[in-house]
Every structure is written in C-alpha cells, then in structure tokens.
C-alpha cells in the first residue's frame, strides 16, 4: 500500500546542488529464477528474455537481470512494456538507460542499475534525473541489487516510495 505523499524538498532545478536523498529503501526480494547462462569465447552470457538475446554477464547485467525478473515475476509488469538498454539523447550526448517501463504508450518508469559494489550516491541520482529530462517518467528507481530507492515525480518534486507501484 502506498503511503501518503510527502514531497521531498528537491525540485528538478536542484539537479546540480542536490544532497543525497537516499533515505527510505525499497524492500526488493528478487525471485528465484533459473537464468539461462552459457560460456562462449571465455565469456559468460545470460539470456535476456526481454531483449530476447544473449548478453554478456557483467556484474551490472546480473543486477539488471534480477531486477527485470522482479518486475516481471513479482510486480507482474508485462515484458512487452519493458525496454532494456536503449539509447537516448541528452542534448549533444548519447546515453543508454538500463530499464524503462511503459504505460499507455509512454515512458512511465526508469530504472538505473549499478553493480552490487557500487554505492548509490548523489551521482547516481543525478544520472537518473538527467535521463528523466529526456524521458519525463512518473517513477524513478535506482538499484545496486543490495539497495533500491524509488521516487514518484509529483508536482516538480520527488516523493519517496516504500514500494513500486502496480502497472
């Protein structure tokens, strides 16, 4: 159940001067899942069921694959509404987001994944906020597999989530 909205004192204009807002952690319990993994040319590959292809199994990819399974198997987000590692333009820069979930044919949630030993910091929040300048989603999530934080964009501020919304 979603808690009453309490907006954080952060606006989109505060991007450069933000302080960490990683206060209330989401409780994410990754489901048991039998990942398809193979070794090819001395590399481990994992089959990504959303992209429908084999991808290199890096530490960040392991977090991304587990979070995808959480979205699909626990939150019941349809895989057809999930986009993984696509290019977006941020002014002159070309960047690649980790996960975007669509609702009503529009980007609805963006998830930034980091490998498990990467701390979730202000820099990670700033990265996802830059992505949101191009995507304009309602929900922002950052995760390193051990910790996850989520926010709803609400009236030009960010409301901490205690759980991810249903689609």
C-alpha positions in Angstrom: 0.0 0.0 0.0 1.4 3.4 -0.9 2.0 5.8 1.9 0.7 9.4 2.0 2.7 11.6 -0.3 5.3 13.7 1.4 7.3 15.7 -1.1 11.0 16.0 -0.6 12.5 19.4 -0.7 14.1 18.8 -4.1 13.0 20.1 -7.4 14.1 19.3 -10.9 16.1 22.6 -10.9 18.2 21.4 -7.9 20.0 18.8 -10.0 23.5 20.4 -9.6 23.2 21.2 -5.9 21.3 18.1 -4.7 22.2 16.4 -1.4 21.7 12.6 -1.2 18.0 11.7 -0.9 18.6 8.0 -0.4 16.6 7.7 2.9 13.8 5.1 2.6 15.0 1.9 1.0 12.6 -0.2 -1.1 12.2 -3.8 0.0 13.1 -5.7 -3.1 13.3 -9.5 -2.8 14.5 -11.0 -6.1 12.5 -14.1 -7.1 14.2 -17.5 -7.6 14.7 -17.8 -11.3 16.7 -20.3 -13.3 18.7 -18.0 -15.6 19.9 -19.4 -18.8 23.7 -18.9 -18.7 26.4 -20.2 -21.1 30.0 -19.7 -21.7 31.2 -18.6 -25.1 34.7 -17.4 -26.1 35.8 -17.3 -22.4 32.8 -15.0 -21.6 29.7 -15.8 -19.6 26.5 -14.9 -21.3 23.0 -14.7 -19.9 19.8 -14.9 -21.9 17.7 -11.7 -21.6 14.1 -12.7 -22.0 13.1 -9.0 -22.6 15.6 -8.4 -25.3 15.3 -12.0 -26.5 19.1 -12.4 -26.9 22.3 -13.4 -25.2 24.2 -10.6 -23.4 27.5 -10.5 -21.6 27.0 -11.3 -17.9 28.8 -8.4 -16.3 28.2 -7.5 -12.6 25.8 -4.7 -13.6 24.0 -7.1 -16.0 23.4 -9.5 -13.1 21.7 -6.8 -11.2 19.7 -5.7 -14.3 18.5 -9.3 -15.0 17.5 -9.9 -11.4 15.6 -6.6 -11.3 13.9 -7.5 -14.6 12.7 -10.8 -13.1 11.4 -8.9 -10.0 9.4 -6.5 -12.3 8.0 -9.4 -14.3 7.5 -12.2 -11.8 6.8 -10.2 -8.6 5.2 -7.0 -9.8 3.7 -8.6 -12.9 4.8 -6.0 -15.3 4.3 -7.4 -18.8 7.7 -7.9 -20.6 6.2 -6.3 -23.7 6.0 -3.0 -21.8 9.7 -3.1 -20.7 12.6 -1.7 -22.7 16.2 -2.5 -21.8 19.4 -0.6 -22.7 18.2 1.7 -25.4 19.9 4.9 -26.5 18.5 8.3 -25.6 19.8 11.8 -26.5 20.6 14.3 -23.8 21.4 17.4 -25.7 24.6 16.6 -27.6 25.2 13.5 -25.5 24.1 10.0 -26.4 23.4 7.8 -23.3 21.9 4.4 -22.7 19.3 3.8 -20.0 19.1 0.4 -18.2 15.3 -0.2 -17.9 12.3 1.8 -19.0 8.7 0.6 -18.3 5.9 1.9 -20.5 2.3 2.6 -19.6 -0.2 4.0 -22.1 2.5 4.0 -24.8 4.6 6.5 -22.8 7.7 6.0 -20.6 6.4 5.6 -17.1 9.3 4.3 -15.0 13.1 4.4 -15.5 15.4 2.1 -13.5 19.1 2.7 -13.2 21.1 -0.4 -12.3 24.6 -0.4 -10.8 26.7 -3.4 -9.9 26.4 -4.6 -6.3 29.7 -3.0 -5.1 28.8 0.5 -6.5 27.3 2.7 -3.7 24.1 4.5 -4.6 25.1 8.1 -4.3 24.1 11.6 -5.4 25.9 11.0 -8.7 23.6 8.0 -9.4 20.5 10.1 -8.6 21.9 12.9 -10.8 22.3 10.4 -13.7 18.7 9.2 -13.5 17.5 12.8 -13.3 19.4 13.6 -16.5 17.7 10.6 -18.2 14.4 11.8 -16.9 14.9 15.2 -18.7 14.6 13.2 -21.9 12.1 10.6 -20.8 9.7 12.5 -18.4 8.6 9.5 -16.4 6.4 9.3 -13.4 8.7 7.0 -11.4 12.5 6.8 -10.9 14.3 3.8 -9.4 18.0 3.3 -8.6 19.4 -0.1 -7.5 22.6 -1.9 -7.0 20.9 -5.2 -6.2 21.5 -4.8 -2.4 19.8 -1.4 -2.1 17.0 0.1 -4.1 15.3 3.5 -3.9 12.3 4.8 -5.7 10.6 8.1 -6.2 7.4 9.4 -7.8 7.8 12.7 -9.7 5.0 14.7 -8.2 4.3 18.4 -8.8 8.0 19.1 -9.7 9.3 17.3 -6.6 10.2 13.8 -5.7 8.2 11.6 -3.3 9.9 8.6 -1.8 8.3 5.3 -2.4 8.0 2.5 0.1 7.1 0.0 -2.7 6.9 0.0 -6.5 3.5 0.8 -8.0 1.4 -1.7 -9.9 1.2 -1.1 -13.5 
